[in-house]
Amino acid sequence: MPEYVLNGQTASVPVLLRDRRRWLLLLLAWAGVMGIAFRTQVADIRSQGLTVATEGARNMFRMVVLTRSWNARHGGVYVPVTPTTQPNPYLVHPRRDITTTDGLELTLVNPAYMTRLIAEMAASDSGAIFRLTSLKPIRPQNAPDPWERTALEAFEGGISEQFGVETGTQGAFLRYMAPLRVETPCLQCHEIQGYKLGDIRGGISVSQPFEPIETATNAHIRQAMAMYAAVFLMVAGMGWGLLELLRRRWFDLARKIKELEDTRTELVQSEKLASLGRMVAGFAHEINTPVGVAVGAVSQTEEVILRIETLLGQEEVQEADLRAELTGLRQAGTLALANLRRAAALVQSFKRTSIDQAGEIRRNYSMQELINDVLSTLNNNLKRLPVKVEVDCPESLRLEGTPGLIEQLLTNLILNAIQHAFGDGGISGTITITTRLENEKVHLIFADNGAGMSSEAVARAFEPFFTTRRDKGGSGLGLYICYSIATTQLKGSIQLESKPGAGCRFDIWFPAHPASPTKKTAS
């Protein structure tokens, strides 16, 4: 694998960029698009070639029709009789053949005969062939071939023209045919066949070699093929290069994001440990008082015991003196026991909190006891400040889960309030912690009546590393950790409302898992 792979962790890189084999699919898709476009272009080129050839045949037909019309309007034309222009044996006319006064023999050329003569000239000069044909020809040679018969029958059905390419022994020919309708001059010769004015009496068939058109068409197709191939290769090469560049950039970005995530994880863990360290410092200070009192009481007990031993060493001991010493001994023992029990309770509370936060152990727990443990652990931070904490939590609210997450969340919220809402004790106020069970969710409300926050600060409060106390050592991770715990680890949500001078309110919701009856709440 290339150097861009982050120790095998490439999930953040899109599959399309991660696996080059998928680029072949894009290449195939591009080839398919170009192939379809090329086929369409080829079809257009061939259609255009056929259209040009058809238009040429159509113009030839129009010219022949105009020539025939001129001939018919003049009743035919007389031309000299030559070896190539003999009298028309199929023309019935009283003056078909005449002789001029100077002895020149002339013969009458009607439209049909003239069409045949012009067709012979065109065939010898340009290779184009056109002829007059009909389903009821007077001249047998004008009988239609199969293609012409099909066209004539189509004209009877209303078709205006017929064209197409037909390949025979002499090569490919473009064939075009359009109908001829009976006009008034035509009735002189064709009325005896039963035709009426406007009837279709036949058609003119035009055939011209298609090879020149096909040669030009193939040349255009080859040009189009070269152009499409060049475009395909150019776009494919550029696309592959851009994908490769994007792939490298994306892997670089993924690596940097991974490094940032690792750094952020380390900072969050450091912040958690720092929070735990503050708890330890507070606990050490808090437990020092009852332990010190107990030590003092035990020291007093030793002194009382020495005095009792002195009294017992005397020959006579006053009962009152002995009872007084015993009373002092009892008081010292009671004082030592009470303070040791207080210290044991503090140790137990700190033990639960520290184990829960360090290991995130899943167990049954009491929500009220959890809040009290957190407050007890932070008592050293709170007792020095003019801040009162009020708790409203039903004693019956017992859950199963990882209490360490909630303890960490509450610890961060309390420390954040001490530092920001009350200015490290510069402002007096009240912190209220309320918990309710609503629609199978725990609703935890943490509110204070401290300094509050601006709308800009509220919008960025849960961003990592955002803090308004950077100059005083703020890390900007406290509320981010709260957000991460609430949304990611507890699978819930957290919402902040605040205004300057009106305090802050955090609403936290997370799924409620009632305590299992088979498990005892850890103590």
C-alpha positions as semicolon CSV with decimal commas, in nm:
position;residue;x (nm);y (nm);z (nm)
1;M;0,000;0,000;0,000
2;P;0,118;0,359;-0,056
3;E;0,250;0,582;0,216
4;Y;-0,084;0,757;0,241
5;V;-0,249;0,470;0,429
6;L;-0,278;0,556;0,797
7;N;-0,170;0,232;0,962
8;G;-0,451;0,053;0,783
9;Q;-0,714;0,299;0,914
10;T;-0,866;0,455;0,603
11;A;-1,233;0,448;0,694
12;S;-1,255;0,827;0,671
13;V;-1,140;0,818;0,306
14;P;-1,423;0,757;0,054
15;V;-1,416;0,410;-0,099
16;L;-1,400;0,562;-0,447
17;L;-1,068;0,727;-0,363
18;R;-0,937;0,445;-0,147
19;D;-0,970;0,172;-0,412
20;R;-0,829;0,258;-0,754
21;R;-1,007;-0,041;-0,906
22;R;-1,331;0,154;-0,875
23;W;-1,186;0,416;-1,105
24;L;-1,209;0,157;-1,383
25;L;-1,587;0,169;-1,340
26;L;-1,576;0,545;-1,399
27;L;-1,354;0,482;-1,700
28;L;-1,601;0,226;-1,836
29;A;-1,888;0,466;-1,775
30;W;-1,701;0,741;-1,960
31;A;-1,624;0,498;-2,243
32;G;-1,994;0,407;-2,256
33;V;-2,095;0,773;-2,277
34;M;-1,843;0,841;-2,550
35;G;-1,948;0,523;-2,733
36;I;-2,313;0,626;-2,729
37;A;-2,221;0,978;-2,841
38;F;-2,002;0,838;-3,121
39;R;-2,275;0,602;-3,242
40;T;-2,519;0,893;-3,243
41;Q;-2,269;1,103;-3,438
42;V;-2,214;0,822;-3,690
43;A;-2,589;0,784;-3,735
44;D;-2,619;1,161;-3,790
45;I;-2,336;1,158;-4,045
46;R;-2,490;0,868;-4,238
47;S;-2,832;1,031;-4,217
48;Q;-2,686;1,357;-4,342
49;G;-2,516;1,178;-4,633
50;L;-2,840;1,005;-4,724
51;T;-3,026;1,335;-4,695
52;V;-2,781;1,511;-4,928
53;A;-2,800;1,229;-5,184
54;T;-3,178;1,217;-5,161
55;E;-3,203;1,593;-5,210
56;G;-2,987;1,563;-5,524
57;A;-3,214;1,292;-5,663
58;R;-3,518;1,497;-5,566
59;N;-3,383;1,800;-5,757
60;M;-3,318;1,580;-6,062
61;F;-3,678;1,458;-6,044
62;R;-3,806;1,816;-6,024
63;M;-3,598;1,918;-6,325
64;V;-3,732;1,627;-6,531
65;V;-4,088;1,709;-6,426
66;L;-4,042;2,074;-6,528
67;T;-3,899;1,967;-6,864
68;R;-4,191;1,728;-6,922
69;S;-4,437;1,997;-6,824
70;W;-4,288;2,239;-7,076
71;N;-4,304;1,973;-7,345
72;A;-4,664;1,880;-7,264
73;R;-4,781;2,242;-7,268
74;H;-4,645;2,282;-7,619
75;G;-4,799;1,956;-7,741
76;G;-4,459;1,797;-7,790
77;V;-4,158;1,912;-7,991
78;Y;-4,031;1,815;-8,334
79;V;-3,671;1,711;-8,367
80;P;-3,471;1,586;-8,666
81;V;-3,471;1,211;-8,715
82;T;-3,124;1,072;-8,640
83;P;-2,982;0,725;-8,574
84;T;-3,023;0,790;-8,200
85;T;-3,355;0,970;-8,227
86;Q;-3,597;0,754;-8,421
87;P;-3,974;0,801;-8,441
88;N;-4,156;0,677;-8,130
89;P;-4,348;0,363;-8,234
90;Y;-4,574;0,391;-7,925
91;L;-4,689;0,744;-8,005
92;V;-5,026;0,755;-8,181
93;H;-5,048;1,096;-8,348
94;P;-5,159;1,197;-8,700
95;R;-4,859;1,426;-8,742
96;R;-4,599;1,217;-8,564
97;D;-4,358;1,239;-8,862
98;I;-4,334;1,542;-9,090
99;T;-4,096;1,670;-9,361
100;T;-3,998;2,031;-9,396
101;T;-4,019;2,216;-9,726
102;D;-3,650;2,171;-9,770
103;G;-3,679;1,792;-9,719
104;L;-3,569;1,761;-9,349
105;E;-3,748;1,473;-9,173
106;L;-3,880;1,558;-8,827
107;T;-4,044;1,339;-8,563
108;L;-4,265;1,443;-8,270
109;V;-4,111;1,389;-7,926
110;N;-4,372;1,374;-7,651
111;P;-4,290;1,405;-7,274
112;A;-4,243;1,030;-7,222
113;Y;-4,011;0,994;-7,519
114;M;-3,814;1,304;-7,418
115;T;-3,774;1,165;-7,066
116;R;-3,627;0,847;-7,208
117;L;-3,387;1,036;-7,434
118;I;-3,263;1,262;-7,150
119;A;-3,219;0,957;-6,926
120;E;-2,994;0,793;-7,183
121;M;-2,777;1,104;-7,197
122;A;-2,759;1,133;-6,815
123;A;-2,661;0,767;-6,779
124;S;-2,372;0,804;-7,020
125;D;-2,251;1,138;-6,876
126;S;-2,293;1,109;-6,494
127;G;-2,395;0,753;-6,424
128;A;-2,731;0,870;-6,290
129;I;-3,027;0,669;-6,412
130;F;-3,386;0,785;-6,423
131;R;-3,676;0,647;-6,611
132;L;-4,049;0,665;-6,648
133;T;-4,242;0,366;-6,517
134;S;-4,602;0,275;-6,453
135;L;-4,819;-0,011;-6,335
136;K;-4,998;0,018;-6,675
137;P;-4,719;0,110;-6,918
138;I;-4,784;0,172;-7,287
139;R;-4,423;0,082;-7,364
140;P;-4,333;-0,265;-7,221
141;Q;-3,981;-0,147;-7,133
142;N;-4,138;0,097;-6,886
143;A;-4,266;-0,188;-6,667
144;P;-4,149;-0,141;-6,303
145;D;-3,890;-0,355;-6,129
146;P;-3,977;-0,495;-5,782
147;W;-3,855;-0,186;-5,593
148;E;-4,042;0,048;-5,828
149;R;-4,357;-0,163;-5,808
150;T;-4,350;-0,139;-5,429
151;A;-4,310;0,238;-5,456
152;L;-4,595;0,275;-5,708
153;E;-4,825;0,073;-5,486
154;A;-4,726;0,295;-5,193
155;F;-4,814;0,604;-5,400
156;E;-5,160;0,461;-5,454
157;G;-5,186;0,450;-5,073
158;G;-5,100;0,820;-5,037
159;I;-4,719;0,815;-4,994
160;S;-4,563;1,126;-5,157
161;E;-4,216;0,981;-5,227
162;Q;-3,999;0,675;-5,172
163;F;-3,621;0,650;-5,132
164;G;-3,351;0,419;-5,001
165;V;-3,017;0,254;-5,073
166;E;-3,021;-0,069;-5,273
167;T;-2,717;-0,286;-5,336
168;G;-2,697;-0,489;-5,654
169;T;-2,442;-0,643;-5,887
170;Q;-2,327;-0,296;-5,997
171;G;-2,280;-0,170;-5,643
172;A;-2,486;0,046;-5,411
173;F;-2,734;0,293;-5,560
174;L;-2,952;0,557;-5,404
175;R;-3,300;0,507;-5,539
176;Y;-3,560;0,781;-5,541
177;M;-3,907;0,781;-5,687
178;A;-4,203;1,021;-5,682
179;P;-4,543;0,993;-5,852
180;L;-4,666;1,162;-6,170
181;R;-5,028;1,271;-6,174
182;V;-5,250;1,304;-6,482
183;E;-5,273;1,661;-6,609
184;T;-5,484;1,797;-6,893
185;P;-5,217;1,762;-7,165
186;C;-5,159;1,400;-7,056
187;L;-5,515;1,299;-7,147
188;Q;-5,437;1,321;-7,518
189;C;-5,239;0,995;-7,492
190;H;-5,354;0,833;-7,171
191;E;-5,729;0,891;-7,167
192;I;-5,775;0,570;-7,364
193;Q;-5,616;0,383;-7,065
194;G;-5,897;0,502;-6,840
195;Y;-5,701;0,768;-6,651
196;K;-5,876;1,074;-6,520
197;L;-5,744;1,414;-6,426
198;G;-5,542;1,389;-6,098
199;D;-5,491;1,011;-6,113
200;I;-5,147;0,862;-6,050
201;R;-5,044;0,725;-6,385
202;G;-4,688;0,634;-6,289
203;G;-4,369;0,779;-6,153
204;I;-4,015;0,879;-6,232
205;S;-3,747;0,661;-6,077
206;V;-3,405;0,819;-6,015
207;S;-3,102;0,600;-5,937
208;Q;-2,752;0,733;-5,877
209;P;-2,432;0,566;-5,751
210;F;-2,410;0,587;-5,372
211;E;-2,038;0,507;-5,353
212;P;-1,918;0,873;-5,372
213;I;-2,158;0,967;-5,092
214;E;-2,054;0,663;-4,890
215;T;-1,685;0,744;-4,939
216;A;-1,735;1,100;-4,812
217;T;-1,947;0,971;-4,525
218;N;-1,681;0,720;-4,418
219;A;-1,418;0,996;-4,426
220;H;-1,633;1,207;-4,192
221;I;-1,682;0,904;-3,966
222;R;-1,306;0,849;-3,946
223;Q;-1,256;1,214;-3,853
224;A;-1,523;1,186;-3,585
225;M;-1,364;0,865;-3,454
226;A;-1,026;1,035;-3,422
227;M;-1,183;1,333;-3,247
228;Y;-1,381;1,117;-3,002
229;A;-1,076;0,902;-2,929
230;A;-0,869;1,212;-2,856
231;V;-1,138;1,357;-2,629
232;F;-1,181;1,022;-2,452
233;L;-0,808;0,982;-2,386
234;M;-0,762;1,345;-2,282
235;V;-1,055;1,349;-2,038
236;A;-0,969;1,000;-1,907
237;G;-0,608;1,103;-1,848
238;M;-0,702;1,431;-1,681
239;G;-0,968;1,260;-1,472
240;W;-0,730;0,988;-1,358
241;G;-0,468;1,247;-1,268
242;L;-0,719;1,460;-1,076
243;L;-0,847;1,154;-0,889
244;E;-0,490;1,059;-0,799
245;L;-0,422;1,412;-0,675
246;L;-0,748;1,415;-0,480
247;R;-0,665;1,074;-0,336
248;R;-0,330;1,196;-0,206
249;R;-0,481;1,513;-0,062
250;W;-0,759;1,314;0,104
251;F;-0,515;1,069;0,262
252;D;-0,306;1,362;0,384
253;L;-0,620;1,520;0,528
254;A;-0,723;1,190;0,689
255;R;-0,381;1,158;0,846
256;K;-0,393;1,510;0,986
257;I;-0,746;1,457;1,115
258;K;-0,631;1,136;1,281
259;E;-0,343;1,320;1,443
260;L;-0,578;1,594;1,562
261;E;-0,822;1,336;1,698
262;D;-0,540;1,158;1,882
263;T;-0,419;1,489;2,024
264;R;-0,770;1,586;2,127
265;T;-0,822;1,245;2,289
266;E;-0,500;1,289;2,483
267;L;-0,603;1,639;2,591
268;V;-0,948;1,520;2,695
269;Q;-0,791;1,237;2,892
270;S;-0,549;1,484;3,050
271;E;-0,841;1,708;3,142
272;K;-1,021;1,412;3,298
273;L;-0,710;1,323;3,496
274;A;-0,668;1,687;3,597
275;S;-1,028;1,692;3,715
276;L;-0,965;1,371;3,908
277;G;-0,649;1,532;4,049
278;R;-0,849;1,829;4,172
279;M;-1,090;1,585;4,332
280;V;-0,800;1,406;4,502
281;A;-0,660;1,735;4,629
282;G;-0,999;1,836;4,763
283;F;-1,050;1,494;4,917
284;A;-0,709;1,505;5,085
285;H;-0,789;1,844;5,233
286;E;-1,138;1,735;5,333
287;I;-1,028;1,413;5,504
288;N;-0,743;1,587;5,685
289;T;-0,983;1,749;5,934
290;P;-1,156;1,437;6,076
291;V;-0,830;1,242;6,073
292;G;-0,654;1,524;6,257
293;V;-0,930;1,541;6,516
294;A;-0,919;1,162;6,559
295;V;-0,542;1,173;6,604
296;G;-0,581;1,445;6,864
297;A;-0,845;1,243;7,045
298;V;-0,625;0,934;7,046
299;S;-0,334;1,141;7,182
300;Q;-0,559;1,268;7,457
301;T;-0,655;0,908;7,531
302;E;-0,289;0,818;7,584
303;E;-0,251;1,105;7,831
304;V;-0,562;0,995;8,021
305;I;-0,433;0,637;8,036
306;L;-0,102;0,761;8,182
307;R;-0,286;0,959;8,450
308;I;-0,503;0,658;8,534
309;E;-0,191;0,442;8,567
310;T;-0,046;0,704;8,803
311;L;-0,361;0,702;9,012
312;L;-0,364;0,323;9,026
313;G;-0,003;0,329;9,146
314;Q;-0,099;0,527;9,455
315;E;-0,192;0,353;9,783
316;E;-0,524;0,529;9,792
317;V;-0,731;0,631;9,489
318;Q;-1,026;0,862;9,508
319;E;-1,324;0,723;9,320
320;A;-1,417;1,067;9,195
321;D;-1,072;1,120;9,041
322;L;-1,086;0,784;8,869
323;R;-1,435;0,846;8,733
324;A;-1,330;1,188;8,603
325;E;-1,040;1,035;8,412
326;L;-1,264;0,758;8,275
327;T;-1,514;1,018;8,159
328;G;-1,238;1,203;7,972
329;L;-1,124;0,874;7,822
330;R;-1,477;0,797;7,707
331;Q;-1,518;1,143;7,550
332;A;-1,186;1,115;7,366
333;G;-1,281;0,771;7,233
334;T;-1,622;0,894;7,120
335;L;-1,465;1,193;6,943
336;A;-1,205;0,974;6,772
337;L;-1,468;0,718;6,662
338;A;-1,701;0,984;6,524
339;N;-1,428;1,148;6,318
340;L;-1,295;0,813;6,195
341;R;-1,645;0,720;6,081
342;R;-1,669;1,054;5,904
343;A;-1,334;0,988;5,737
344;A;-1,449;0,637;5,637
345;A;-1,763;0,783;5,478
346;L;-1,551;1,032;5,284
347;V;-1,319;0,754;5,169
348;Q;-1,615;0,540;5,060
349;S;-1,771;0,828;4,868
350;F;-1,442;0,916;4,700
351;K;-1,380;0,549;4,623
352;R;-1,712;0,516;4,440
353;T;-1,660;0,837;4,247
354;S;-1,298;0,774;4,152
355;I;-1,357;0,411;4,047
356;D;-1,664;0,507;3,844
357;Q;-1,483;0,789;3,664
358;A;-1,164;0,594;3,606
359;G;-1,315;0,270;3,483
360;E;-1,668;0,362;3,364
361;I;-1,798;0,043;3,529
362;R;-2,159;-0,049;3,460
363;R;-2,363;-0,111;3,775
364;N;-2,684;-0,030;3,957
365;Y;-2,675;0,307;4,132
366;S;-2,888;0,563;4,309
367;M;-2,907;0,897;4,131
368;Q;-2,944;1,083;4,460
369;E;-2,646;0,904;4,613
370;L;-2,441;0,974;4,299
371;I;-2,509;1,349;4,320
372;N;-2,428;1,352;4,692
373;D;-2,101;1,167;4,627
374;V;-1,997;1,427;4,370
375;L;-2,086;1,713;4,605
376;S;-1,903;1,543;4,890
377;T;-1,594;1,499;4,673
378;L;-1,606;1,865;4,568
379;N;-1,698;1,991;4,914
380;N;-1,352;2,143;4,962
381;N;-1,406;2,350;4,644
382;L;-1,755;2,457;4,746
383;K;-1,724;2,529;5,118
384;R;-1,481;2,816;5,062
385;L;-1,725;2,997;4,831
386;P;-2,050;3,186;4,896
387;V;-2,229;2,937;4,672
388;K;-2,519;2,722;4,784
389;V;-2,605;2,392;4,612
390;E;-2,966;2,272;4,605
391;V;-3,051;1,918;4,496
392;D;-3,397;1,799;4,390
393;C;-3,376;1,428;4,310
394;P;-3,626;1,157;4,408
395;E;-3,474;0,894;4,634
396;S;-3,650;0,624;4,433
397;L;-3,463;0,708;4,112
398;R;-3,233;0,407;4,074
399;L;-3,074;0,323;3,743
400;E;-2,840;0,077;3,577
401;G;-2,552;0,213;3,373
402;T;-2,212;0,377;3,402
403;P;-2,241;0,631;3,683
404;G;-1,885;0,746;3,626
405;L;-1,996;0,926;3,309
406;I;-2,264;1,122;3,495
407;E;-2,023;1,195;3,781
408;Q;-1,767;1,327;3,533
409;L;-2,036;1,537;3,365
410;L;-2,159;1,685;3,696
411;T;-1,803;1,746;3,816
412;N;-1,720;1,943;3,502
413;L;-2,044;2,144;3,522
414;I;-1,986;2,231;3,890
415;L;-1,621;2,331;3,835
416;N;-1,724;2,531;3,526
417;A;-1,988;2,714;3,731
418;I;-1,739;2,789;4,010
419;Q;-1,486;2,933;3,765
420;H;-1,711;3,113;3,518
421;A;-2,053;3,172;3,672
422;F;-1,928;3,280;4,016
423;G;-1,577;3,402;3,930
424;D;-1,394;3,163;4,163
425;G;-1,602;3,286;4,455
426;G;-1,616;3,651;4,365
427;I;-1,993;3,626;4,318
428;S;-2,242;3,461;4,551
429;G;-2,524;3,251;4,417
430;T;-2,700;2,918;4,395
431;I;-2,648;2,602;4,192
432;T;-2,958;2,387;4,141
433;I;-2,941;2,023;4,033
434;T;-3,274;1,865;3,939
435;T;-3,341;1,516;3,803
436;R;-3,666;1,375;3,670
437;L;-3,775;1,060;3,487
438;E;-3,965;1,166;3,172
439;N;-4,080;0,931;2,895
440;E;-3,820;0,664;2,971
441;K;-3,549;0,930;2,976
442;V;-3,360;1,092;3,260
443;H;-3,393;1,470;3,249
444;L;-3,104;1,629;3,438
445;I;-3,121;2,006;3,487
446;F;-2,812;2,193;3,604
447;A;-2,875;2,563;3,660
448;D;-2,701;2,856;3,826
449;N;-2,786;3,222;3,878
450;G;-2,435;3,345;3,807
451;A;-2,282;3,576;3,546
452;G;-2,436;3,407;3,241
453;M;-2,300;3,399;2,885
454;S;-2,334;3,604;2,569
455;S;-2,513;3,462;2,265
456;E;-2,177;3,429;2,086
457;A;-2,031;3,229;2,375
458;V;-2,344;3,008;2,395
459;A;-2,312;2,928;2,023
460;R;-1,953;2,809;2,072
461;A;-1,971;2,676;2,429
462;F;-1,945;2,308;2,331
463;E;-1,661;2,357;2,081
464;P;-1,331;2,197;2,185
465;F;-1,069;2,443;2,312
466;F;-1,315;2,734;2,328
467;T;-1,272;2,928;2,653
468;T;-1,315;3,282;2,780
469;R;-1,045;3,231;3,046
470;R;-0,746;3,146;2,830
471;D;-0,540;3,405;3,019
472;K;-0,617;3,223;3,345
473;G;-0,523;2,877;3,226
474;G;-0,860;2,760;3,092
475;S;-0,829;2,461;2,858
476;G;-1,165;2,498;2,684
477;L;-1,236;2,125;2,722
478;G;-1,471;2,116;3,021
479;L;-1,800;2,175;2,840
480;Y;-1,675;1,986;2,534
481;I;-1,626;1,679;2,757
482;C;-1,980;1,731;2,892
483;Y;-2,114;1,745;2,536
484;S;-1,917;1,436;2,434
485;I;-2,037;1,239;2,738
486;A;-2,402;1,340;2,691
487;T;-2,426;1,284;2,316
488;T;-2,176;1,007;2,242
489;Q;-2,134;0,797;2,554
490;L;-2,477;0,839;2,716
491;K;-2,651;0,843;2,373
492;G;-2,848;1,150;2,475
493;S;-2,847;1,525;2,420
494;I;-2,749;1,845;2,598
495;Q;-2,887;2,196;2,555
496;L;-2,760;2,527;2,694
497;E;-2,963;2,841;2,760
498;S;-2,802;3,156;2,896
499;K;-2,809;3,534;2,892
500;P;-2,562;3,780;3,040
501;G;-2,646;3,833;3,407
502;A;-2,919;3,565;3,405
503;G;-2,711;3,255;3,475
504;C;-2,692;2,933;3,276
505;R;-2,919;2,631;3,240
506;F;-2,806;2,297;3,104
507;D;-3,080;2,048;3,007
508;I;-2,945;1,695;2,964
509;W;-3,149;1,398;2,847
510;F;-3,027;1,039;2,826
511;P;-3,199;0,697;2,810
512;A;-3,312;0,564;3,148
513;H;-3,228;0,202;3,223
514;P;-3,403;0,107;3,550
515;A;-3,190;-0,076;3,805
516;S;-3,203;-0,454;3,770
517;P;-3,380;-0,619;4,067
518;T;-3,121;-0,898;4,064
519;K;-2,837;-0,656;4,131
520;K;-2,772;-0,460;4,445
521;T;-2,683;-0,097;4,423
522;A;-2,311;-0,067;4,473
523;S;-2,211;0,099;4,794
